[in-house]
Amino acid sequence: MVQNLVVKYLLLGVVLAMLGSCSPGERANRGTPSNPLPETNRLEGCWIHTDDTSNVLIFDSLYRWEYAEGMTSWSKTQYILADTCVMPNDTAVQSGGNYLSCPNFDLCWEVLELTDSSLVLSYTSRGNLLVYKRVDGPPLNTPSRNSL
């Protein structure tokens, strides 16, 4: 009887020690990119899809804007460029590569190529390839971003 009680308390101590080993801060940061990529500055600028020239992306240091045929205004969302694909529930669903995540829109792409003139993305949900080229600015037929 005493032996069973000792075993129960030992097991309880082990469980509590395991739970205590993960601080609240660490639990809150689960799924946060562990290694933000230095290419963020290289990503900044205006990109046009090579096949669908109505599809335009603009990146600054914090936001990603997108415009395509049929849209009446630019779509704007924060993005994360890191070695982990981050989704809204803070769960890392992909890792070990270069990922562009827009957690507010539940979107993630693997960055296959990022040069001064070329951006190649693979949409993780479907695997389709998106190829963009850098341009000086958005086409004249796109709405102004001033209202954002």
DOLUMRO-369524 format. One record per residue (C-alpha): residue in three letters; x, y, z. Coordinates in pm, whole numbers, plus 50000, padded with zeros to 5 digits. Layout:
ALAXYZ;...
***
This chain:
MET500005000050000;VAL502755024850092;GLN504705013149790;ASN501745020949559;LEU501415055649712;VAL505135062649658;VAL504895051649293;LYS501865074249238;TYR503675104349384;LEU506785097049178;LEU504705095248860;LEU502915127348953;GLY506285144249008;VAL507555132848668;VAL504425145648493;LEU504615179348670;ALA508305182448588;MET507585175848221;LEU504805201548213;GLY506955227248390;SER509835222848146;CYS507935242247881;SER507525277947999;PRO504405297947906;GLY506495319147669;GLU507725288647484;ARG504185275147453;ALA502975308847320;ASN505725309147056;ARG505065274146925;GLY504805276246548;THR506595309746527;PRO509315309146265;SER512565299146429;ASN514755315246166;PRO513425345645980;LEU515155346345644;PRO517475374745543;GLU515915376045194;THR513075398345317;ASN514775428945165;ARG515275410644834;LEU511535402644827;GLU510515439244860;GLY509245454844540;CYS506755448344262;TRP506335414544091;ILE504155404743793;HIS503115369143715;THR504785357543394;ASP501695339643255;ASP498875361043400;THR500115396843378;SER496995409243561;ASN498355392243877;VAL500595417144061;LEU502305413344399;ILE503945441444595;PHE505985435144910;ASP507365459745161;SER509045450345487;LEU505735440745651;TYR502885437745399;ARG502025418345085;TRP499615434544841;GLU497995414944558;TYR495885425544266;ALA494475404443980;GLU491855406943709;GLY488365407843857;MET489435424244183;THR488195459544257;SER490935468044507;TRP494265455344635;SER494305427144888;LYS496655435645177;THR498005412545447;GLN501045408545668;TYR503495381645566;ILE506245360745723;LEU509285348945528;ALA510945321045726;ASP512125285045733;THR508695274045859;CYS505245276745702;VAL503035292045971;MET499275288145967;PRO496655307446171;ASN496425282146452;ASP500175287246518;THR500965252346401;ALA503975248246178;VAL502755226845890;GLN505905227745677;SER509525232845771;GLY513025228145641;GLY512805251845346;ASN512015287945263;TYR508375297045313;LEU506225327645255;SER503235326945492;CYS500215349845517;PRO498665336345838;ASN495725360645835;PHE494575346045502;ASP495625309845577;LEU498065310145282;CYS501545295745246;TRP503995291444958;GLU507385275044937;VAL509915299344792;LEU511725279244526;GLU513675308544380;LEU514245344444486;THR516685365544286;ASP516855402244200;SER514655395943896;SER512745363343961;LEU510375349644225;VAL509175313544198;LEU506615300944450;SER504905267544501;TYR501505270444668;THR501655244444947;SER497945235744941;ARG497885225744574;GLY501515224944464;ASN500965247544164;LEU503945267844049;LEU503755305944035;VAL506495324543847;TYR506905362243883;LYS509325387543738;ARG510345419843909;VAL509095452343754;ASP509565488943841;GLY506005493843960;PRO502415481943917;PRO500765485643576;LEU498765517343520;ASN495495497743500;THR495665487243868;PRO493875507444139;SER495865530644362;ARG497185515744686;ASN496845549744858;SER493465540044998;LEU494895510345190;
***
